[in-house]
C-alpha cells in the first residue's frame, strides 16, 4: 500500500515507518492529534523550534532537516529530509492526490503582466466552453466560485487543496501566477505544468532576492523544472527572455514579440482611450485594452491559446469581448470631463508603461497628474526611481503613502523625494494621507485632464502598522469627483 512518505525519495525515517496521518501542517499552532508537522525554515522563524509544541499537541510524525537534540519520542515518526520546504510541497501534492496531473496547468511568471495574463486566460477558456481554475493576486477561482486571494502564489497545502477542488468541480484547466518567492521557497515543487509563460523582468523584490542576478535565476528556475511535454513561451523583446529557455527541458520552446521575428507576433494598428486594434500573426482584432504592455499581454495569451490547441479565429473573437482586469488601467470618468486611471503599477517599469500609454493618448494641453507611493518593508532602492519616473512623465506629481506597513510613511516619502531634482520638486507635492492626495489631484485637475492613481489597483485596503484598513482607490476617486 502506498504511503505518503513514499513521495519523499531518500528520506530517513526514525520510529514508526508508516504512521496514520490525519492532516499535514506547517504551523505548529494548527496541529491536532494524528497530524504530520513539517518543520520549514522561513525568513522570520524556523519551524524546527516548534517541533516540541507540535508533538505536545499530538503530532504523529515530524518532517525535519535536523533531528531534535532532546530524546526522541518513540511513538512519533521522525522523517529526515534535505529540504523540508520541498518536502512540504511533495507531501501536499501526494496528500491531495496529485491534482495538477489531472489538470492542464499553465503558470505565468515575470515582474509585470502576470495577473492580466492568468485572468484573461481563465476568461478566454471559460468562454471557449471549458471549466477552469484561477490562482492570481486578485482572486482564486474554482469554476465560477470566487475565493479571496491571500498571496500571489499560496503555500503548497492551499495550492494543492485548491487544485483538488478544481478537479472535483470538473475543471479542465488551471491558470496561475507563479511568483519568484514561490519558486525559491519551493511552493510549486511537485506540480506538473502543461506550460509556462514569461512576461518580463524588471526592478522588483530586491529586498528578498538581494541581487538582480538572483531574481533572474529564480524566474529561470521555473522553466528549468518544466516537464519535457510542456510548452515554454517567452517574451523575446525582454533582454532576459531567451535566458528562460536556455536550460528548459520543455520540447516546445516558443516566443512572442512586438518588435522581433517570433512565433507569435503582435502589432498595434490603431489606439484610442477606449481600446485598440491589434494584429496577431497577420490577423486584426479590436480589443478593449490599450497600451503596449497590454499588447504584449494579449500576444502572450494568444500564443498560449495556440499552444493549447485552440482555433485562432475563435480565440480572437473572444479576445475582442474581454474586459481589463480589476484595478489594471481601470478608467473612472467625472461628469465634467476629468478622467482618472487606477492602476496596480508598483514597479518603475510598470509605472513607465502606464505613463507612456497615457501620454501617447492624452490631448494637447491636457495635464497628467500622477498620484503614487511605495510600499513599506519592501525594496527600498526603487523608491527614488519611482519618483523620477512619475516626475519625468507627468505635469504634476503627488507623492503619497501606499501600504506603509511597519515603516514611517514620511521616511518612505523622503526616500522617494531624494530621486528628484529642483525642477521636478517644483512640480511635486508630498501628501502622506492617500485620501487627501487623491482629493487634491481631483481638485487640481481641469476638464480633459487625466489623473493616474498608481500602486494599489484592485486592493481594497491600506496596511498601516500591521493593520489592514478599508481603502479602495476607486472608491476614493469617485468620492473626490462627486
C-alpha positions in Angstrom: 0.0 0.0 0.0 1.3 3.4 -1.0 2.1 5.7 2.0 2.5 9.5 1.9 6.2 9.1 3.0 6.8 7.4 -0.4 6.6 10.8 -2.0 9.9 11.7 -0.3 12.7 9.8 -2.0 15.8 9.5 0.1 14.1 10.3 3.4 15.4 8.6 6.5 12.7 7.5 8.9 13.2 7.0 12.7 10.3 5.5 14.7 7.1 4.1 13.2 7.6 3.6 9.5 4.0 4.0 8.3 2.0 6.0 10.8 -1.5 7.1 10.3 -1.7 10.7 9.0 -4.8 12.8 9.7 -3.6 16.0 8.1 -0.4 17.9 7.1 0.5 21.1 9.0 3.5 23.5 8.8 2.1 25.8 11.5 2.5 24.2 14.9 -0.5 26.1 16.3 -2.8 24.2 13.9 -1.5 20.7 14.8 -4.1 18.2 16.2 -3.8 14.6 17.2 -2.6 12.4 14.3 -1.2 15.3 12.2 2.1 15.4 10.3 4.1 18.5 11.1 6.6 19.8 8.6 9.3 22.0 10.1 10.1 24.6 7.5 12.9 27.1 7.8 11.3 30.5 7.0 12.7 34.0 6.6 11.4 35.1 10.0 11.1 31.9 12.1 12.4 28.3 12.0 9.8 25.6 12.2 12.3 23.3 13.9 12.0 25.4 17.0 8.3 24.4 17.3 8.7 20.6 17.0 8.2 20.1 20.8 5.0 22.1 20.6 3.7 20.1 17.6 4.4 16.8 19.5 2.8 18.1 22.6 -0.3 18.8 20.5 -0.5 15.3 19.2 1.6 15.2 16.0 2.2 11.6 14.9 5.0 12.4 12.6 7.6 15.1 12.1 9.4 16.1 8.8 12.6 18.0 9.5 16.1 18.7 8.2 17.8 18.1 11.6 16.5 15.8 14.4 15.7 17.4 17.8 18.6 17.5 20.3 16.3 16.1 23.0 15.4 12.4 23.4 13.1 11.3 20.6 9.5 10.2 21.3 9.3 6.5 20.4 5.6 6.9 19.3 6.5 9.6 16.8 7.9 9.1 13.3 10.8 11.5 12.5 11.4 11.9 8.8 14.8 13.4 8.0 15.0 15.2 4.6 17.5 17.6 2.9 14.9 20.3 2.2 11.8 20.5 4.3 10.2 23.2 2.1 10.4 21.0 -0.9 9.2 18.0 1.2 6.1 20.0 2.3 5.2 20.6 -1.4 5.7 17.0 -2.4 3.7 15.8 0.6 0.9 18.2 -0.2 0.7 17.0 -3.8 0.6 13.4 -2.6 -2.0 14.0 0.1 -4.4 15.7 -2.3 -3.9 13.0 -5.0 -1.6 14.9 -7.3 -4.4 17.2 -8.7 -2.0 19.1 -11.0 -1.6 15.9 -13.0 -5.4 15.9 -13.7 -5.5 19.5 -15.0 -3.8 21.3 -17.8 -1.9 23.7 -15.6 -0.3 26.9 -17.1 2.0 29.1 -15.0 2.7 32.7 -15.7 5.9 34.3 -14.2 7.6 37.7 -14.7 7.6 41.1 -13.0 4.6 42.6 -14.7 1.6 41.2 -16.5 1.1 38.0 -14.6 -2.3 38.9 -13.2 -3.7 40.1 -16.5 -2.4 37.1 -18.5 -3.6 34.5 -16.0 -7.0 36.1 -15.5 -7.7 36.7 -19.2 -6.7 33.1 -20.0 -9.2 32.0 -17.4 -11.8 34.2 -19.0 -10.9 33.1 -22.5 -11.0 29.4 -21.9 -14.2 29.7 -19.8 -15.8 31.5 -22.9 -14.5 28.6 -25.0 -16.6 26.3 -23.0 -14.1 24.9 -20.5 -14.4 24.8 -16.7 -11.3 26.5 -15.4 -9.5 27.4 -12.2 -7.5 30.6 -11.5 -4.9 31.4 -8.9 -4.0 35.1 -9.0 -3.1 38.1 -6.9 -6.7 39.4 -7.2 -8.8 36.2 -6.6 -8.7 32.4 -6.6 -11.5 30.8 -8.7 -12.8 27.2 -8.8 -15.1 27.2 -11.8 -17.5 30.1 -11.0 -16.7 30.1 -7.3 -14.7 33.1 -6.1 -12.3 32.7 -3.2 -10.4 35.6 -1.5 -6.8 35.7 -2.5 -4.2 35.8 0.2 -0.9 35.5 -1.8 0.0 35.7 -5.5 1.1 32.1 -5.2 -0.2 30.5 -2.0 1.5 27.8 0.2 1.7 24.2 -1.1 -1.2 22.9 1.0 -3.5 25.7 -0.2 -2.3 25.3 -3.8 -2.9 21.6 -3.9 -6.2 21.8 -2.0 -7.5 24.4 -4.5 -6.4 22.3 -7.4 -8.1 19.2 -5.9 -11.3 21.3 -5.6 -10.9 22.3 -9.2 -10.6 18.6 -10.2 -13.7 17.7 -8.2 -15.6 20.6 -9.8 -14.8 19.2 -13.3 -12.2 21.8 -14.3 -10.0 21.1 -17.3 -7.6 24.0 -16.9 -5.9 26.0 -14.2 -4.1 29.2 -14.9 -1.9 30.5 -12.1 0.6 33.3 -11.3 4.0 32.0 -10.3 5.8 34.5 -8.1 9.6 34.5 -7.7 9.1 33.9 -4.0 7.1 30.8 -4.6 9.8 29.4 -6.9 12.7 29.9 -4.4 10.5 28.7 -1.5 9.7 25.5 -3.3 5.9 26.1 -3.1 5.4 24.8 -6.6 7.5 21.7 -6.2 5.7 18.5 -7.2 3.3 20.3 -9.6 3.1 19.2 -13.2 2.8 22.2 -15.6 1.4 21.9 -19.1 3.1 25.2 -20.0 4.9 28.2 -18.7 4.8 31.9 -19.8 7.5 34.5 -19.2 6.4 38.2 -19.4 9.4 40.3 -18.5 11.8 41.0 -15.7 12.4 44.5 -14.2 13.4 46.1 -10.9 11.4 44.5 -8.1 11.7 42.3 -5.0 15.4 43.0 -4.4 14.6 43.3 -0.7 14.1 39.5 -0.9 16.4 38.3 -3.7 19.2 40.8 -2.9 20.6 41.0 -6.4 19.0 41.2 -9.9 21.0 38.1 -10.9 19.3 36.1 -8.2 15.9 37.4 -9.2 16.6 36.3 -12.8 17.8 32.9 -11.5 14.6 32.5 -9.5 12.4 33.0 -12.6 14.6 30.8 -14.7 14.2 28.0 -12.1 10.5 27.7 -13.1 11.4 27.0 -16.7 14.2 24.6 -15.8 11.7 22.5 -13.9 9.1 22.2 -16.7 8.4 18.6 -17.9 9.5 17.6 -21.4 6.0 17.6 -22.8 5.3 21.2 -21.7 5.5 24.3 -23.7 7.7 27.3 -22.7 6.5 30.7 -24.1 8.8 33.7 -23.6 8.9 37.4 -24.5 12.0 37.8 -26.6 11.7 41.5 -26.6 12.8 41.3 -22.9 16.6 41.1 -22.8 16.3 38.1 -20.4 13.6 36.4 -22.3 15.8 33.9 -24.1 17.6 33.1 -20.9 14.4 31.5 -19.6 14.6 28.9 -22.4 18.3 28.1 -22.2 18.1 25.1 -19.8 14.5 24.3 -20.0 13.7 20.6 -20.9 10.4 21.7 -22.5 10.3 20.3 -26.0 8.1 23.1 -27.3 10.1 26.4 -26.9 8.2 29.3 -28.5 8.4 33.1 -28.5 6.3 36.2 -28.7 7.2 39.7 -29.6 6.0 43.1 -30.8 9.5 44.1 -32.2 11.2 41.0 -33.4 10.6 37.9 -35.5 8.8 35.5 -33.3 6.4 32.5 -33.3 3.6 34.9 -32.1 3.9 38.5 -33.3 1.7 41.4 -32.2 1.4 44.9 -33.6 -0.7 47.8 -32.5 -2.5 49.2 -35.6 -4.6 51.9 -34.0 -5.1 53.1 -30.4 -7.7 55.2 -28.6 -8.6 55.6 -24.9 -11.4 53.1 -25.3 -9.4 50.4 -27.0 -7.0 49.4 -29.8 -6.8 47.5 -33.0 -4.1 44.9 -32.8 -2.7 42.5 -35.3 -1.9 39.0 -34.2 0.1 36.9 -36.7 -1.4 39.0 -39.5 -5.0 38.8 -38.2 -6.5 42.0 -36.9 -8.9 42.4 -34.0 -10.3 45.3 -31.9 -9.8 44.8 -28.2 -11.0 46.8 -25.1 -7.4 47.3 -23.9 -4.8 50.0 -24.5 -1.1 50.3 -24.2 2.0 48.4 -25.4 2.1 46.5 -22.2 -1.4 45.1 -22.9 -0.4 44.4 -26.5 2.3 42.1 -25.0 -0.1 40.5 -22.6 -2.6 39.8 -25.3 0.0 38.4 -27.6 1.2 36.0 -24.9 -2.4 35.0 -24.3 -3.0 34.3 -28.0 0.3 32.3 -28.1 -0.6 30.2 -25.1 -4.1 29.5 -26.5 -2.5 28.3 -29.8 -0.1 26.1 -27.8 -3.1 24.6 -26.0 -4.7 23.6 -29.3 -7.4 26.3 -29.7 -8.7 27.7 -33.0 -7.2 31.1 -33.9 -10.3 32.8 -35.3 -12.4 31.9 -32.2 -9.7 32.9 -29.8 -9.5 36.4 -31.5 -13.3 36.7 -31.5 -13.4 36.1 -27.7 -10.4 38.4 -27.0 -12.4 41.2 -28.6 -15.1 40.8 -25.9 -12.9 40.6 -22.8 -12.5 43.5 -20.4 -9.4 44.7 -18.4 -8.7 43.1 -15.0 -9.9 44.9 -11.9 -7.5 47.7 -11.0 -5.5 47.4 -14.2 -5.8 50.6 -16.2 -9.3 51.0 -14.8 -10.9 54.2 -16.0 -13.3 56.4 -14.0 -14.8 59.5 -15.6 -16.2 62.6 -14.0 -19.2 64.3 -15.5 -17.1 67.4 -16.3 -14.6 65.5 -18.5 -11.9 64.7 -16.0 -10.6 61.2 -16.3 -8.9 59.1 -13.6 -7.0 55.9 -14.3 -6.4 53.5 -11.3 -3.6 51.0 -11.9 -1.6 48.5 -9.9 1.7 49.7 -11.3 4.1 49.4 -8.4 7.4 48.9 -10.2 9.4 51.6 -12.1 8.8 49.7 -15.4 5.1 49.2 -14.9 4.7 52.9 -13.9 6.7 53.9 -17.0 4.5 51.8 -19.3 1.3 53.3 -17.9 2.5 56.9 -18.1 3.8 56.4 -21.6 0.5 55.0 -22.7 -1.4 57.9 -21.2 0.9 60.4 -22.8 0.5 58.9 -26.2 -3.2 59.3 -26.0 -3.9 62.5 -23.9 -4.9 65.6 -25.9 -2.6 68.6 -26.4 -2.8 70.9 -23.4 -4.3 68.3 -21.1 -2.4 67.6 -17.8 -1.3 64.3 -16.4 -1.4 64.4 -12.6 0.2 61.3 -11.1 -0.5 60.1 -7.5 2.0 57.5 -6.4 3.7 56.0 -3.4 5.9 53.0 -2.5 5.2 50.1 -0.1 6.9 49.8 3.3 9.2 46.9 4.2 9.9 46.2 0.6 12.6 47.0 -1.9 13.8 50.5 -0.9 16.1 51.0 -3.9 13.2 51.5 -6.3 11.7 54.4 -4.3 13.7 57.3 -5.8 13.4 55.7 -9.2 9.6 55.5 -8.9 9.5 59.3 -8.1 11.8 60.0 -11.1 9.6 58.1 -13.5 6.5 59.8 -12.3 8.1 63.3 -12.4 9.6 62.7 -15.9 6.3 61.8 -17.5 3.8 63.9 -15.6 2.6 67.5 -15.5 2.2 67.3 -11.7 3.1 64.6 -9.2 1.7 63.9 -5.7 3.8 61.6 -3.6 1.7 59.8 -1.0 1.5 56.6 1.1 1.0 53.2 -0.5 0.9 50.4 2.1 3.5 51.7 4.7 3.2 48.5 6.7 5.6 48.9 9.6 7.6 51.8 8.2 7.1 55.5 8.9 5.3 56.9 5.8 7.3 60.1 5.9 10.6 58.1 5.7 9.4 56.4 2.6 8.3 59.7 1.0 11.7 61.3 1.9 13.4 58.4 0.1 11.2 58.9 -3.0 11.9 62.7 -3.0 15.6 62.1 -2.9 15.3 61.0 -6.6 14.0 64.4 -7.8 15.9 67.4 -8.9 15.0 71.0 -8.1 12.8 71.5 -11.2 10.9 68.2 -10.6 10.4 69.2 -6.9 8.7 72.4 -8.0 6.0 70.2 -9.8 5.7 67.8 -6.9 3.5 67.8 -3.8 4.0 65.4 -0.8 0.8 64.4 1.0 1.2 61.4 3.3 -2.6 60.9 3.6 -3.6 58.9 0.5 -7.2 60.0 0.6 -6.2 63.7 0.8 -3.7 63.1 -2.0 -6.4 61.8 -4.3 -8.8 64.6 -3.4 -6.0 67.1 -4.1 -5.4 65.6 -7.5 -9.1 65.8 -8.3 -9.2 69.5 -7.2 -6.1 70.3 -9.4 -7.5 68.6 -12.5 -9.4 70.6 -15.1 -11.9 69.1 -17.7 -9.8 67.0 -20.1 -7.0 66.3 -17.6 -6.0 62.8 -16.6 -5.3 61.6 -13.1 -3.2 58.5 -12.6 -3.6 56.8 -9.2 -0.9 54.2 -9.2 0.3 51.4 -6.9 -2.6 49.7 -5.3 -5.1 48.9 -8.1 -7.6 46.3 -7.0 -6.5 46.3 -3.4 -9.5 47.3 -1.0 -7.2 48.0 1.9 -4.3 50.1 3.2 -1.9 48.3 5.5 -0.6 50.5 8.3 1.4 49.2 11.3 0.3 45.7 10.6 -3.4 46.5 10.4 -5.4 46.5 7.2 -7.8 49.4 7.0 -10.5 49.5 4.3 -9.3 51.8 1.5 -10.1 51.5 -2.2 -8.5 53.9 -4.7 -11.5 53.6 -7.0 -14.0 54.5 -4.2 -11.8 57.5 -3.3 -11.6 58.7 -6.8 -15.4 58.5 -7.3 -15.9 60.4 -4.0 -13.4 63.1 -5.0 -15.1 63.5 -8.4 -18.5 63.7 -6.7 
